[in-house]
Amino acid sequence: MKSDNIGTWLIRFIKGIFIGAGFILPGTSGGTFAVIFGTFEPMVKFFANMKENVRENINFFLPIVISSCLGIFLFSMLLNHFFYIAEVPLIWFFIGMILGSIPALWRQAGKRGRKKRDVVVFVGSLFLAVAFLMWIYHAVEGSFPRNVYTWLMAGGIIGVGTFIPGFSSANILLVLGIYCSKLYGIANFDLTVLIPLIIGATVAVIALSKLVLFALKKARNTFFHAVVGLVVASTILIVPLDYDYLSINGLLCLGAVIIGLFMAKVLSKLENMKN
């Protein structure tokens, strides 16, 4: 980690807002944006070895943590309002953002070279993820009550999305039928929702950190190509099919995709900025 100044601190702060948004936006994850912005591997090493370089790590991650929390609350409030007004165009905006970020993820996956087996891993993870998410959809859609155990589980799912980029916690919560309730709880600072979410996410992050660090050391290419497969799979499954696209609403969806693609291009440029 290089020496800090106001500029690099501000860059990390901006990145953190979108990392926080990744925990809220369907089709992506905080880990996905962390990969795109080049903060994923430093984050994994930090959580896996929290006793090492404590002061330096706190200085590096403090703006990211603060702005990630800000991003979570800001996007929760925005989506809590707009999800009921324009749900389908909003989902297409998310899809545009993810489609636009896939090239950056693919470059990241092949940063140390790409072999045939890496492509096989990508295709395999894509099909396995589609099958798994479809099974969840048909098996447990909307069956969870709104209680502390549900929010602990939801927090754990969010924590998984921190260290497994492409694992969209928002997608899973949409399938389980508790996504909008989670948005409402966060947007309204409902402690009966917030506290279990934080506890569940923290436990998942601590439990996964060393496992992911091991995977990065021993099978980095395999890990990241599997990540890209997860990203594509989660995006496919949130495409709204039962919708009248042969109307003005279809044009709104097209515009939303274009805006999402543009946003992804802007965000991807941040990948080359200093952390």
Backbone as CSV, one residue per row, in Angstrom:
resi,resn,N_x,N_y,N_z,CA_x,CA_y,CA_z,C_x,C_y,C_z
1,MET,0.829,-1.193,0.000,0.000,0.000,0.000,0.863,1.241,0.000
2,LYS,0.571,2.166,-0.889,1.419,3.323,-1.061,1.010,4.441,-0.105
3,SER,1.881,5.460,-0.033,1.633,6.580,0.858,0.316,7.257,0.518
4,ASP,-0.300,7.791,1.569,-1.646,8.337,1.424,-1.592,9.843,1.213
5,ASN,-2.593,10.366,0.536,-2.823,11.798,0.436,-4.315,12.009,0.229
6,ILE,-4.726,13.264,0.181,-6.157,13.567,0.066,-6.757,12.950,-1.198
7,GLY,-5.993,12.975,-2.305,-6.505,12.448,-3.567,-6.782,10.963,-3.513
8,THR,-5.805,10.175,-3.006,-6.019,8.725,-2.945,-7.090,8.364,-1.929
9,TRP,-7.159,9.120,-0.835,-8.203,8.904,0.181,-9.584,9.134,-0.443
10,LEU,-9.710,10.217,-1.237,-10.983,10.533,-1.867,-11.370,9.468,-2.903
11,ILE,-10.365,8.979,-3.654,-10.642,7.936,-4.640,-11.193,6.690,-3.948
12,ARG,-10.567,6.285,-2.841,-11.046,5.113,-2.108,-12.431,5.364,-1.520
13,PHE,-12.687,6.600,-1.118,-14.008,6.946,-0.587,-15.081,6.767,-1.663
14,ILE,-14.795,7.245,-2.874,-15.743,7.113,-3.993,-15.950,5.642,-4.337
15,LYS,-14.866,4.896,-4.394,-14.981,3.462,-4.685,-15.841,2.767,-3.631
16,GLY,-15.662,3.159,-2.366,-16.406,2.534,-1.279,-17.910,2.728,-1.404
17,ILE,-18.325,3.881,-1.915,-19.760,4.129,-2.112,-20.356,3.082,-3.037
18,PHE,-19.637,2.789,-4.127,-20.151,1.810,-5.082,-19.998,0.382,-4.578
19,ILE,-18.975,0.125,-3.760,-18.866,-1.193,-3.137,-20.056,-1.423,-2.217
20,GLY,-20.417,-0.388,-1.438,-21.598,-0.484,-0.584,-22.860,-0.672,-1.404
21,ALA,-22.946,0.035,-2.531,-24.107,-0.110,-3.414,-24.214,-1.537,-3.937
22,GLY,-23.042,-2.188,-4.127,-23.040,-3.560,-4.627,-23.747,-4.525,-3.710
23,PHE,-23.790,-4.216,-2.406,-24.508,-5.075,-1.467,-26.017,-4.898,-1.588
24,ILE,-26.444,-3.840,-2.253,-27.863,-3.516,-2.365,-28.404,-3.800,-3.759
25,LEU,-27.593,-3.555,-4.784,-28.067,-3.665,-6.162,-28.183,-5.117,-6.604
26,PRO,-29.337,-5.528,-7.114,-29.472,-6.884,-7.662,-28.546,-7.081,-8.854
27,GLY,-28.007,-8.287,-8.985,-27.167,-8.611,-10.114,-25.687,-8.406,-9.876
28,THR,-25.315,-7.831,-8.739,-23.902,-7.621,-8.452,-23.648,-7.860,-6.968
29,SER,-22.433,-7.578,-6.536,-22.076,-7.733,-5.130,-21.004,-6.724,-4.786
30,GLY,-20.837,-6.472,-3.484,-19.763,-5.589,-3.064,-18.417,-6.139,-3.496
31,GLY,-18.278,-7.464,-3.461,-17.036,-8.098,-3.887,-16.737,-7.865,-5.352
32,THR,-17.786,-7.828,-6.187,-17.591,-7.579,-7.617,-16.970,-6.211,-7.848
33,PHE,-17.525,-5.184,-7.211,-16.972,-3.840,-7.369,-15.580,-3.753,-6.757
34,ALA,-15.350,-4.483,-5.658,-14.026,-4.484,-5.048,-12.991,-5.061,-6.010
35,VAL,-13.376,-6.109,-6.764,-12.476,-6.679,-7.767,-12.184,-5.652,-8.860
36,ILE,-13.245,-5.017,-9.371,-13.099,-4.038,-10.446,-12.195,-2.880,-10.013
37,PHE,-12.326,-2.464,-8.757,-11.574,-1.309,-8.277,-10.202,-1.670,-7.722
38,GLY,-9.842,-2.959,-7.734,-8.520,-3.364,-7.277,-8.341,-3.393,-5.773
39,THR,-9.446,-3.404,-5.016,-9.339,-3.433,-3.555,-9.698,-4.792,-2.968
40,PHE,-10.042,-5.758,-3.822,-10.527,-7.051,-3.327,-9.430,-7.832,-2.601
41,GLU,-8.291,-8.016,-3.263,-7.222,-8.820,-2.646,-6.658,-8.161,-1.387
42,PRO,-6.418,-6.831,-1.369,-6.000,-6.202,-0.106,-7.035,-6.396,1.005
43,MET,-8.329,-6.363,0.653,-9.393,-6.551,1.640,-9.362,-7.964,2.218
44,VAL,-9.183,-8.959,1.349,-9.124,-10.351,1.806,-7.946,-10.545,2.754
45,LYS,-6.770,-10.005,2.380,-5.582,-10.149,3.216,-5.773,-9.451,4.561
46,PHE,-6.467,-8.324,4.547,-6.728,-7.583,5.787,-7.576,-8.408,6.748
47,PHE,-8.694,-8.945,6.271,-9.585,-9.694,7.147,-8.999,-11.045,7.555
48,ALA,-8.148,-11.619,6.692,-7.541,-12.906,7.014,-6.397,-12.768,8.012
49,ASN,-5.782,-11.575,8.074,-4.646,-11.344,8.980,-4.808,-9.973,9.635
50,MET,-5.825,-9.832,10.458,-6.183,-8.527,11.014,-5.155,-7.991,12.005
51,LYS,-4.279,-8.851,12.533,-3.289,-8.405,13.508,-2.039,-7.838,12.852
52,GLU,-1.922,-7.997,11.529,-0.742,-7.515,10.819,-0.980,-6.107,10.251
53,ASN,0.010,-5.240,10.404,-0.035,-3.884,9.832,-1.348,-3.168,10.165
54,VAL,-1.701,-3.193,11.441,-3.013,-2.696,11.876,-3.215,-1.231,11.501
55,ARG,-2.249,-0.385,11.852,-2.422,1.058,11.599,-2.509,1.349,10.104
56,GLU,-1.640,0.711,9.317,-1.636,0.935,7.869,-2.947,0.462,7.242
57,ASN,-3.438,-0.691,7.688,-4.678,-1.235,7.136,-5.887,-0.369,7.495
58,ILE,-5.912,0.099,8.741,-7.024,0.966,9.158,-7.035,2.237,8.324
59,ASN,-5.857,2.832,8.127,-5.759,4.048,7.330,-6.218,3.808,5.892
60,PHE,-5.869,2.641,5.348,-6.231,2.317,3.969,-7.728,2.066,3.826
61,PHE,-8.305,1.280,4.750,-9.687,0.836,4.589,-10.725,1.752,5.240
62,LEU,-10.299,2.674,6.080,-11.267,3.543,6.764,-12.176,4.292,5.797
63,PRO,-11.643,4.972,4.754,-12.552,5.653,3.823,-13.462,4.688,3.069
64,ILE,-12.979,3.473,2.804,-13.794,2.486,2.104,-14.937,2.009,2.985
65,VAL,-14.639,1.746,4.258,-15.677,1.278,5.192,-16.734,2.351,5.407
66,ILE,-16.283,3.595,5.647,-17.227,4.695,5.889,-18.129,4.903,4.679
67,SER,-17.530,4.982,3.496,-18.333,5.256,2.299,-19.159,4.045,1.874
68,SER,-18.705,2.830,2.202,-19.518,1.645,1.910,-20.809,1.677,2.716
69,CYS,-20.693,2.028,3.986,-21.901,2.162,4.820,-22.810,3.261,4.272
70,LEU,-22.186,4.377,3.843,-22.968,5.468,3.249,-23.673,4.984,1.990
71,GLY,-22.963,4.233,1.149,-23.555,3.699,-0.076,-24.721,2.778,0.195
72,ILE,-24.578,1.938,1.218,-25.657,1.011,1.581,-26.918,1.785,1.961
73,PHE,-26.758,2.796,2.813,-27.926,3.553,3.263,-28.515,4.408,2.136
74,LEU,-27.662,5.063,1.360,-28.164,5.907,0.274,-28.936,5.100,-0.750
75,PHE,-28.360,3.987,-1.197,-29.019,3.190,-2.220,-30.240,2.460,-1.668
76,SER,-30.226,2.127,-0.387,-31.412,1.520,0.216,-32.578,2.499,0.194
77,MET,-32.294,3.755,0.546,-33.355,4.759,0.545,-33.867,5.029,-0.870
78,LEU,-32.940,5.127,-1.828,-33.343,5.368,-3.214,-34.161,4.211,-3.773
79,LEU,-33.649,2.993,-3.584,-34.330,1.832,-4.150,-35.633,1.543,-3.437
80,ASN,-35.672,1.805,-2.141,-36.919,1.607,-1.400,-38.043,2.432,-2.001
81,HIS,-37.673,3.591,-2.545,-38.671,4.473,-3.181,-38.949,4.071,-4.626
82,PHE,-37.889,3.864,-5.402,-38.046,3.662,-6.843,-38.403,2.229,-7.243
83,PHE,-38.137,1.273,-6.370,-38.406,-0.120,-6.733,-39.892,-0.344,-6.970
84,TYR,-40.722,0.382,-6.251,-42.171,0.219,-6.407,-42.712,1.042,-7.571
85,ILE,-41.951,2.048,-8.002,-42.411,2.919,-9.082,-42.021,2.371,-10.448
86,ALA,-40.779,1.906,-10.573,-40.266,1.457,-11.879,-39.366,0.239,-11.679
87,GLU,-39.933,-0.837,-11.173,-39.134,-2.015,-10.834,-38.385,-2.590,-12.038
88,VAL,-39.091,-2.816,-13.153,-38.467,-3.478,-14.302,-37.401,-2.609,-14.965
89,PRO,-37.667,-1.322,-15.267,-36.577,-0.485,-15.812,-35.374,-0.410,-14.878
90,LEU,-35.634,-0.414,-13.560,-34.541,-0.372,-12.591,-33.692,-1.635,-12.673
91,ILE,-34.359,-2.781,-12.810,-33.623,-4.040,-12.951,-32.793,-4.030,-14.232
92,TRP,-33.344,-3.469,-15.320,-32.577,-3.397,-16.571,-31.383,-2.450,-16.440
93,PHE,-31.504,-1.430,-15.615,-30.357,-0.570,-15.328,-29.253,-1.376,-14.650
94,PHE,-29.645,-2.221,-13.674,-28.679,-3.083,-12.999,-28.016,-4.036,-14.005
95,ILE,-28.847,-4.599,-14.884,-28.314,-5.535,-15.884,-27.289,-4.829,-16.775
96,GLY,-27.584,-3.594,-17.174,-26.650,-2.830,-17.985,-25.332,-2.604,-17.263
97,MET,-25.408,-2.299,-15.966,-24.186,-2.094,-15.186,-23.344,-3.358,-15.139
98,ILE,-23.998,-4.508,-14.951,-23.257,-5.763,-14.845,-22.667,-6.144,-16.192
99,LEU,-23.450,-6.018,-17.260,-22.935,-6.340,-18.593,-21.714,-5.479,-18.922
100,GLY,-21.783,-4.225,-18.508,-20.661,-3.325,-18.766,-19.431,-3.628,-17.929
101,SER,-19.626,-4.297,-16.780,-18.497,-4.603,-15.898,-17.845,-5.942,-16.218
102,ILE,-18.533,-6.806,-16.985,-18.002,-8.137,-17.283,-16.646,-8.090,-17.994
103,PRO,-16.437,-7.194,-18.995,-15.103,-7.144,-19.620,-13.984,-6.878,-18.611
104,ALA,-14.222,-5.993,-17.634,-13.199,-5.710,-16.624,-12.943,-6.936,-15.760
105,LEU,-14.013,-7.644,-15.407,-13.864,-8.869,-14.621,-13.105,-9.942,-15.403
106,TRP,-13.400,-10.051,-16.695,-12.732,-11.046,-17.545,-11.235,-10.733,-17.660
107,ARG,-10.913,-9.441,-17.788,-9.501,-9.051,-17.814,-8.815,-9.385,-16.496
108,GLN,-9.531,-9.139,-15.398,-8.975,-9.446,-14.078,-8.732,-10.939,-13.932
109,ALA,-9.656,-11.745,-14.431,-9.520,-13.204,-14.326,-8.312,-13.711,-15.105
110,GLY,-8.027,-13.081,-16.243,-6.914,-13.522,-17.077,-5.649,-12.713,-16.889
111,LYS,-5.552,-12.012,-15.784,-4.420,-11.127,-15.538,-3.090,-11.875,-15.536
112,ARG,-3.103,-13.119,-15.122,-1.879,-13.938,-15.082,-1.903,-15.037,-16.142
113,GLY,-2.616,-14.787,-17.208,-2.717,-15.775,-18.276,-4.026,-16.542,-18.187
114,ARG,-4.396,-17.169,-19.298,-5.659,-17.914,-19.338,-5.457,-19.215,-20.106
115,LYS,-5.819,-20.330,-19.494,-5.694,-21.631,-20.134,-7.087,-22.182,-20.446
116,LYS,-7.107,-23.289,-21.198,-8.386,-23.901,-21.568,-9.181,-24.299,-20.332
117,ARG,-8.482,-24.787,-19.316,-9.194,-25.221,-18.111,-9.881,-24.043,-17.409
118,ASP,-9.314,-22.838,-17.562,-9.943,-21.658,-16.965,-11.280,-21.361,-17.653
119,VAL,-11.314,-21.528,-18.976,-12.564,-21.337,-19.723,-13.576,-22.396,-19.317
120,VAL,-13.101,-23.630,-19.098,-13.986,-24.707,-18.639,-14.570,-24.362,-17.274
121,VAL,-13.743,-23.813,-16.387,-14.214,-23.389,-15.063,-15.292,-22.316,-15.196
122,PHE,-15.045,-21.350,-16.086,-16.029,-20.282,-16.316,-17.367,-20.856,-16.767
123,VAL,-17.346,-21.707,-17.795,-18.584,-22.283,-18.325,-19.261,-23.164,-17.275
124,GLY,-18.454,-23.974,-16.571,-19.018,-24.857,-15.553,-19.674,-24.094,-14.427
125,SER,-19.006,-23.046,-13.935,-19.586,-22.251,-12.846,-20.847,-21.535,-13.303
126,LEU,-20.864,-21.114,-14.569,-22.050,-20.460,-15.121,-23.258,-21.381,-15.064
127,PHE,-23.111,-22.600,-15.582,-24.235,-23.530,-15.619,-24.621,-24.016,-14.221
128,LEU,-23.634,-24.265,-13.355,-23.936,-24.703,-12.000,-24.664,-23.612,-11.216
129,ALA,-24.222,-22.361,-11.395,-24.862,-21.251,-10.694,-26.291,-21.047,-11.161
130,VAL,-26.531,-21.147,-12.478,-27.892,-21.031,-13.009,-28.782,-22.124,-12.413
131,ALA,-28.272,-23.360,-12.404,-29.054,-24.480,-11.873,-29.351,-24.299,-10.390
132,PHE,-28.348,-23.857,-9.634,-28.523,-23.680,-8.190,-29.532,-22.573,-7.881
133,LEU,-29.389,-21.436,-8.560,-30.295,-20.315,-8.310,-31.725,-20.632,-8.745
134,MET,-31.876,-21.386,-9.830,-33.217,-21.799,-10.253,-33.827,-22.756,-9.238
135,TRP,-33.002,-23.630,-8.671,-33.500,-24.546,-7.638,-33.989,-23.765,-6.425
136,ILE,-33.202,-22.755,-5.999,-33.623,-21.925,-4.865,-34.945,-21.243,-5.175
137,TYR,-35.047,-20.706,-6.391,-36.254,-19.977,-6.783,-37.494,-20.851,-6.671
138,HIS,-37.406,-22.071,-7.177,-38.569,-22.955,-7.170,-38.800,-23.613,-5.814
139,ALA,-37.746,-23.711,-4.991,-37.886,-24.424,-3.724,-38.349,-23.540,-2.573
140,VAL,-37.847,-22.288,-2.525,-38.087,-21.505,-1.311,-38.596,-20.097,-1.568
141,GLU,-39.066,-19.797,-2.742,-39.474,-18.425,-3.062,-40.532,-17.922,-2.081
142,GLY,-40.217,-16.798,-1.423,-41.180,-16.093,-0.587,-41.597,-16.823,0.666
143,SER,-40.855,-17.843,1.110,-41.322,-18.661,2.213,-40.759,-18.240,3.568
144,PHE,-39.917,-17.221,3.604,-39.271,-16.859,4.858,-40.061,-15.789,5.612
145,PRO,-40.217,-15.978,6.924,-40.866,-14.949,7.742,-39.909,-13.785,7.973
146,ARG,-40.419,-12.692,8.482,-39.577,-11.530,8.785,-39.274,-11.551,10.279
147,ASN,-38.192,-12.215,10.674,-37.797,-12.258,12.075,-36.277,-12.207,12.182
148,VAL,-35.761,-12.248,13.414,-34.331,-12.074,13.639,-33.502,-13.150,12.943
149,TYR,-34.037,-14.383,12.880,-33.288,-15.468,12.247,-33.183,-15.253,10.730
150,THR,-34.237,-14.730,10.159,-34.210,-14.425,8.729,-33.190,-13.345,8.424
151,TRP,-33.128,-12.312,9.267,-32.181,-11.221,9.014,-30.749,-11.634,9.311
152,LEU,-30.543,-12.556,10.265,-29.209,-13.108,10.465,-28.760,-13.864,9.216
153,MET,-29.681,-14.659,8.659,-29.389,-15.399,7.440,-29.097,-14.432,6.294
154,ALA,-29.907,-13.370,6.184,-29.718,-12.382,5.120,-28.357,-11.702,5.265
155,GLY,-27.965,-11.380,6.508,-26.653,-10.784,6.738,-25.537,-11.726,6.321
156,GLY,-25.715,-13.011,6.618,-24.728,-14.001,6.189,-24.604,-14.057,4.683
157,ILE,-25.733,-13.973,3.991,-25.733,-13.982,2.525,-25.009,-12.752,1.994
158,ILE,-25.221,-11.596,2.628,-24.525,-10.376,2.230,-23.028,-10.533,2.463
159,GLY,-22.655,-11.150,3.587,-21.240,-11.381,3.879,-20.578,-12.272,2.848
160,VAL,-21.303,-13.273,2.368,-20.769,-14.152,1.326,-20.458,-13.341,0.069
161,GLY,-21.336,-12.393,-0.256,-21.117,-11.542,-1.427,-19.897,-10.649,-1.306
162,THR,-19.415,-10.454,-0.053,-18.209,-9.651,0.153,-16.978,-10.367,-0.377
163,PHE,-16.899,-11.664,-0.133,-15.698,-12.417,-0.472,-15.859,-13.361,-1.647
164,ILE,-17.066,-13.456,-2.193,-17.259,-14.233,-3.403,-17.870,-13.302,-4.445
165,PRO,-17.031,-12.548,-5.146,-17.530,-11.612,-6.156,-18.395,-12.347,-7.172
166,GLY,-19.482,-11.741,-7.548,-20.390,-12.394,-8.484,-21.537,-13.076,-7.781
167,PHE,-21.348,-13.374,-6.481,-22.448,-13.917,-5.692,-23.318,-12.748,-5.255
168,SER,-24.412,-12.535,-5.979,-25.260,-11.377,-5.713,-26.216,-11.676,-4.566
169,SER,-25.922,-11.108,-3.407,-26.804,-11.307,-2.255,-28.186,-10.729,-2.530
170,ALA,-28.233,-9.613,-3.266,-29.526,-8.998,-3.586,-30.380,-9.931,-4.438
171,ASN,-29.743,-10.613,-5.393,-30.487,-11.579,-6.215,-31.093,-12.677,-5.359
172,ILE,-30.276,-13.227,-4.444,-30.754,-14.314,-3.579,-31.908,-13.824,-2.710
173,LEU,-31.775,-12.625,-2.167,-32.833,-12.094,-1.304,-34.100,-11.786,-2.104
174,LEU,-33.936,-11.414,-3.372,-35.103,-11.243,-4.244,-35.823,-12.579,-4.418
175,VAL,-35.049,-13.642,-4.659,-35.626,-14.968,-4.836,-36.346,-15.415,-3.569
176,LEU,-35.764,-15.112,-2.406,-36.360,-15.520,-1.132,-37.558,-14.658,-0.749
177,GLY,-37.767,-13.578,-1.473,-38.917,-12.715,-1.213,-38.735,-11.749,-0.065
178,ILE,-37.486,-11.489,0.353,-37.261,-10.597,1.496,-36.418,-9.374,1.125
179,TYR,-36.165,-9.188,-0.169,-35.311,-8.080,-0.603,-35.933,-6.722,-0.263
180,CYS,-37.180,-6.533,-0.620,-37.833,-5.232,-0.379,-37.964,-4.948,1.113
181,SER,-38.215,-5.996,1.908,-38.296,-5.819,3.365,-36.945,-5.404,3.931
182,LYS,-35.869,-5.976,3.369,-34.520,-5.585,3.798,-34.265,-4.118,3.455
183,LEU,-34.618,-3.708,2.236,-34.448,-2.309,1.835,-35.193,-1.381,2.789
184,TYR,-36.434,-1.727,3.098,-37.252,-0.890,3.972,-36.621,-0.780,5.358
185,GLY,-36.118,-1.910,5.874,-35.510,-1.905,7.200,-34.263,-1.045,7.262
186,ILE,-33.409,-1.142,6.241,-32.177,-0.340,6.222,-32.504,1.132,6.023
187,ALA,-33.380,1.421,5.067,-33.722,2.812,4.752,-34.352,3.528,5.937
188,ASN,-35.043,2.785,6.794,-35.725,3.381,7.948,-34.981,3.147,9.262
189,PHE,-33.715,2.720,9.167,-32.868,2.504,10.343,-33.555,1.625,11.390
190,ASP,-34.198,0.573,10.923,-34.875,-0.364,11.810,-33.830,-1.281,12.445
191,LEU,-33.573,-1.092,13.741,-32.521,-1.849,14.412,-32.834,-3.337,14.494
192,THR,-34.110,-3.702,14.458,-34.453,-5.132,14.476,-34.037,-5.821,13.185
193,VAL,-33.815,-5.024,12.141,-33.293,-5.547,10.876,-31.782,-5.322,10.794
194,LEU,-31.338,-4.101,11.134,-29.934,-3.724,10.969,-28.982,-4.564,11.822
195,ILE,-29.300,-4.738,13.103,-28.378,-5.450,14.001,-28.164,-6.898,13.570
196,PRO,-29.233,-7.672,13.298,-28.998,-9.044,12.809,-28.256,-9.081,11.476
197,LEU,-28.538,-8.131,10.579,-27.820,-8.075,9.301,-26.327,-7.891,9.527
198,ILE,-25.965,-6.965,10.404,-24.553,-6.685,10.673,-23.875,-7.896,11.311
199,ILE,-24.550,-8.517,12.275,-23.976,-9.696,12.944,-23.768,-10.829,11.937
200,GLY,-24.787,-11.117,11.133,-24.694,-12.193,10.153,-23.602,-11.941,9.133
201,ALA,-23.494,-10.693,8.653,-22.473,-10.349,7.659,-21.075,-10.467,8.258
202,THR,-20.906,-10.008,9.508,-19.605,-10.065,10.170,-19.132,-11.503,10.347
203,VAL,-20.029,-12.364,10.803,-19.676,-13.780,10.996,-19.251,-14.406,9.666
204,ALA,-19.992,-14.119,8.595,-19.683,-14.692,7.284,-18.336,-14.189,6.774
205,VAL,-18.053,-12.895,6.969,-16.794,-12.310,6.505,-15.609,-12.949,7.223
206,ILE,-15.709,-13.082,8.537,-14.612,-13.670,9.307,-14.415,-15.135,8.928
207,ALA,-15.521,-15.846,8.736,-15.442,-17.273,8.417,-14.839,-17.526,7.036
208,LEU,-15.101,-16.630,6.087,-14.676,-16.858,4.701,-13.312,-16.273,4.359
209,SER,-12.824,-15.327,5.147,-11.629,-14.573,4.759,-10.422,-15.475,4.501
210,LYS,-10.111,-16.369,5.427,-8.937,-17.234,5.261,-9.139,-18.241,4.133
211,LEU,-10.374,-18.704,3.955,-10.665,-19.652,2.880,-10.426,-19.006,1.519
212,VAL,-10.906,-17.775,1.352,-10.734,-17.073,0.079,-9.274,-16.712,-0.142
213,LEU,-8.562,-16.314,0.906,-7.145,-16.005,0.778,-6.378,-17.249,0.318
214,PHE,-6.734,-18.404,0.856,-6.107,-19.664,0.437,-6.378,-19.929,-1.043
215,ALA,-7.625,-19.685,-1.472,-7.986,-19.904,-2.876,-7.216,-18.961,-3.792
216,LEU,-7.022,-17.719,-3.363,-6.276,-16.754,-4.174,-4.814,-17.160,-4.318
217,LYS,-4.257,-17.749,-3.273,-2.855,-18.153,-3.313,-2.649,-19.417,-4.143
218,LYS,-3.579,-20.367,-4.010,-3.386,-21.673,-4.628,-4.050,-21.817,-6.003
219,ALA,-5.128,-21.088,-6.240,-5.871,-21.278,-7.495,-6.528,-19.969,-7.916
220,ARG,-5.713,-18.927,-8.082,-6.248,-17.591,-8.375,-7.062,-17.567,-9.663
221,ASN,-6.513,-18.136,-10.740,-7.216,-18.124,-12.020,-8.545,-18.859,-11.936
222,THR,-8.534,-20.011,-11.288,-9.762,-20.793,-11.128,-10.810,-19.995,-10.374
223,PHE,-10.375,-19.346,-9.303,-11.294,-18.560,-8.475,-11.947,-17.450,-9.281
224,PHE,-11.146,-16.666,-9.994,-11.693,-15.506,-10.691,-12.514,-15.898,-11.923
225,HIS,-12.167,-16.987,-12.595,-12.992,-17.421,-13.728,-14.342,-17.964,-13.235
226,ALA,-14.332,-18.591,-12.065,-15.599,-19.012,-11.465,-16.447,-17.802,-11.088
227,VAL,-15.779,-16.744,-10.641,-16.469,-15.494,-10.300,-17.202,-14.930,-11.518
228,VAL,-16.528,-14.893,-12.662,-17.162,-14.362,-13.872,-18.381,-15.203,-14.238
229,GLY,-18.279,-16.518,-14.087,-19.429,-17.384,-14.347,-20.601,-17.068,-13.442
230,LEU,-20.307,-16.795,-12.170,-21.362,-16.434,-11.218,-22.018,-15.107,-11.598
231,VAL,-21.202,-14.151,-12.041,-21.738,-12.844,-12.440,-22.712,-13.002,-13.608
232,VAL,-22.297,-13.746,-14.628,-23.160,-13.944,-15.801,-24.435,-14.677,-15.418
233,ALA,-24.311,-15.716,-14.596,-25.480,-16.505,-14.189,-26.487,-15.663,-13.423
234,SER,-25.987,-14.890,-12.451,-26.901,-14.084,-11.640,-27.583,-13.014,-12.472
235,THR,-26.905,-12.541,-13.518,-27.500,-11.527,-14.398,-28.598,-12.135,-15.261
236,ILE,-28.344,-13.322,-15.796,-29.342,-14.010,-16.629,-30.647,-14.194,-15.868
237,LEU,-30.525,-14.577,-14.605,-31.712,-14.966,-13.843,-32.546,-13.795,-13.323
238,ILE,-32.028,-12.565,-13.430,-32.877,-11.445,-12.999,-33.536,-10.746,-14.192
239,VAL,-33.334,-11.276,-15.407,-33.979,-10.675,-16.580,-35.488,-10.838,-16.463
240,PRO,-36.256,-9.742,-16.432,-37.724,-9.836,-16.340,-38.299,-10.327,-17.673
241,LEU,-38.978,-11.450,-17.652,-39.513,-12.035,-18.882,-40.976,-11.670,-19.104
242,ASP,-41.750,-11.649,-18.034,-43.186,-11.380,-18.145,-43.431,-9.869,-18.088
243,TYR,-43.176,-9.191,-19.217,-43.273,-7.735,-19.252,-43.600,-7.288,-20.668
244,ASP,-44.365,-6.201,-20.783,-44.764,-5.692,-22.091,-43.667,-4.779,-22.641
245,TYR,-42.758,-5.361,-23.445,-41.656,-4.592,-24.002,-42.049,-3.880,-25.303
246,LEU,-43.234,-4.200,-25.846,-43.689,-3.570,-27.088,-44.520,-2.329,-26.782
247,SER,-44.038,-1.534,-25.860,-44.737,-0.312,-25.455,-43.689,0.716,-25.035
248,ILE,-44.153,1.845,-24.520,-43.235,2.881,-24.046,-42.350,2.346,-22.932
249,ASN,-42.864,1.354,-22.185,-42.083,0.761,-21.103,-40.837,0.061,-21.647
250,GLY,-40.978,-0.530,-22.848,-39.831,-1.169,-23.469,-38.724,-0.164,-23.772
251,LEU,-39.115,1.034,-24.212,-38.133,2.086,-24.483,-37.450,2.543,-23.192
252,LEU,-38.231,2.582,-22.113,-37.641,2.939,-20.815,-36.590,1.914,-20.398
253,CYS,-36.887,0.644,-20.631,-35.937,-0.425,-20.290,-34.673,-0.322,-21.139
254,LEU,-34.845,-0.018,-22.431,-33.700,0.147,-23.318,-32.825,1.307,-22.856
255,GLY,-33.462,2.400,-22.511,-32.714,3.553,-22.008,-31.999,3.229,-20.710
256,ALA,-32.658,2.438,-19.850,-32.047,2.059,-18.575,-30.798,1.213,-18.790
257,VAL,-30.858,0.276,-19.760,-29.696,-0.559,-20.074,-28.539,0.306,-20.560
258,ILE,-28.835,1.241,-21.445,-27.785,2.106,-22.001,-27.123,2.934,-20.897
259,ILE,-27.937,3.486,-20.006,-27.383,4.262,-18.892,-26.527,3.373,-17.994
260,GLY,-27.012,2.146,-17.750,-26.245,1.206,-16.936,-24.907,0.860,-17.557
261,LEU,-24.896,0.633,-18.872,-23.649,0.349,-19.588,-22.678,1.528,-19.476
262,PHE,-23.212,2.738,-19.622,-22.379,3.938,-19.521,-21.782,4.070,-18.115
263,MET,-22.619,3.826,-17.094,-22.140,3.904,-15.717,-21.029,2.886,-15.473
264,ALA,-21.208,1.674,-16.008,-20.199,0.633,-15.832,-18.879,1.041,-16.476
265,LYS,-18.961,1.686,-17.639,-17.743,2.137,-18.332,-17.018,3.172,-17.486
266,VAL,-17.771,4.089,-16.895,-17.163,5.113,-16.041,-16.513,4.466,-14.824
267,LEU,-17.219,3.514,-14.201,-16.690,2.859,-13.007,-15.455,2.025,-13.322
268,SER,-15.471,1.386,-14.487,-14.337,0.541,-14.866,-13.063,1.364,-15.021
269,LYS,-13.199,2.632,-15.404,-12.024,3.483,-15.557,-11.347,3.723,-14.221
270,LEU,-12.122,3.626,-13.131,-11.549,3.802,-11.802,-10.609,2.662,-11.448
271,GLU,-10.725,1.553,-12.180,-9.870,0.398,-11.908,-8.400,0.751,-12.046
272,ASN,-8.100,1.697,-12.943,-6.708,2.052,-13.198,-6.194,3.142,-12.267
273,MET,-7.101,3.650,-11.414,-6.678,4.687,-10.477,-5.947,4.041,-9.301
274,LYS,-5.112,4.807,-8.646,-4.416,4.304,-7.456,-5.421,4.056,-6.360
275,ASN,-5.187,2.979,-5.592,-6.072,2.667,-4.484,-5.854,3.627,-3.337
